[in-house]
Amino acid sequence: MTELTIDNLLTKAKNKFLLVNAAAGRAKQVAEGSLPYVDNFDPTNPVITALREIAADKIRIKVLAGPAAKKAAQELIMAEQEEAPSALKRLAKEKKSSAPKKEKKKK
């Protein structure tokens, strides 16, 4: 296994920003249940697991440029916009639509 030093990890990415974003994205995947690509992973800390995967060259960091980057960014924005409403909002809508209407009685 390679060591987890910042100098070693920076050889895998062009700069710290890319390294941090790649590690954060992979850590999120691991936390959500994705299987780790390395044998010596830390089940309690997905960030360490992600950094170990990057250090072992199991994850490659690349920067998209040109039309591919714009398309990927647009797909990401569209995916964020299409998220399902929260449970609280759904319940609020159901309450409004299912509220019984009271009829006024004339005397």
C-alpha positions in Angstrom: 0.0 0.0 0.0 1.2 3.5 -0.7 1.3 6.0 2.1 -1.4 8.6 2.6 0.6 11.8 2.5 -0.5 15.0 0.8 2.5 14.9 -1.5 1.7 11.4 -2.7 -1.9 12.3 -3.2 -1.1 15.5 -5.1 0.7 13.4 -7.7 -2.6 11.9 -8.5 -4.4 15.2 -9.1 -3.4 18.5 -10.6 -4.2 20.5 -7.5 -5.7 20.3 -4.0 -9.1 21.4 -5.2 -9.5 18.5 -7.6 -8.2 16.1 -5.0 -10.6 17.2 -2.3 -13.6 17.1 -4.7 -12.8 13.7 -6.0 -12.3 12.3 -2.4 -15.5 14.0 -1.2 -17.5 12.5 -4.1 -16.1 9.0 -3.6 -16.6 9.2 0.1 -20.2 10.1 -0.4 -20.6 7.0 -2.7 -19.0 4.8 -0.1 -21.1 6.2 2.7 -24.2 5.5 0.6 -23.2 1.8 0.3 -20.8 1.5 -2.6 -18.3 -1.2 -2.2 -14.7 0.0 -1.6 -12.1 -0.8 -4.3 -9.3 -1.4 -1.7 -8.9 -4.3 0.7 -7.7 -2.3 3.7 -10.7 0.1 4.0 -12.0 1.8 7.1 -15.7 1.0 7.5 -16.2 3.9 9.9 -14.5 6.6 7.8 -15.4 6.8 4.1 -13.1 9.7 3.6 -10.0 7.6 4.5 -11.3 4.9 2.3 -11.7 7.3 -0.6 -8.1 8.7 -0.1 -6.7 5.1 0.1 -8.5 4.3 -3.2 -7.0 7.4 -4.9 -3.5 6.6 -3.5 -3.7 3.1 -4.8 -4.7 4.4 -8.3 -8.1 2.7 -8.1 -9.7 6.1 -8.8 -8.4 8.4 -11.5 -9.1 12.1 -11.4 -9.6 13.8 -14.7 -10.9 17.2 -15.7 -13.5 17.4 -18.4 -13.0 20.2 -20.9 -14.9 21.4 -23.8 -18.5 20.3 -24.7 -18.3 17.2 -22.6 -17.8 19.4 -19.5 -20.7 21.6 -20.3 -23.0 18.6 -21.0 -22.0 17.0 -17.7 -22.6 20.2 -15.8 -26.0 20.6 -17.4 -26.9 17.0 -16.6 -25.9 17.6 -13.0 -28.0 20.8 -12.7 -31.0 19.0 -14.2 -30.6 16.1 -11.8 -30.6 18.5 -8.9 -33.7 20.3 -10.1 -35.6 17.0 -10.6 -35.3 15.9 -7.0 -38.4 14.7 -5.4 -40.1 17.0 -2.9 -39.4 16.4 0.7 -41.8 14.4 2.9 -42.9 17.6 4.6 -43.9 19.3 1.4 -45.7 16.2 0.2 -47.7 16.0 3.5 -48.5 19.7 3.3 -49.9 19.2 -0.3 -51.9 16.2 0.8 -53.4 18.1 3.8 -54.5 20.9 1.6 -56.1 18.7 -1.1 -57.8 16.3 1.3 -59.2 18.8 3.7 -63.0 18.4 3.8 -64.9 21.4 2.6 -67.5 22.7 4.9 -70.7 23.8 3.4 -72.5 26.8 4.8 -76.1 26.2 5.9 -78.6 28.9 5.2 -81.1 29.6 8.0 
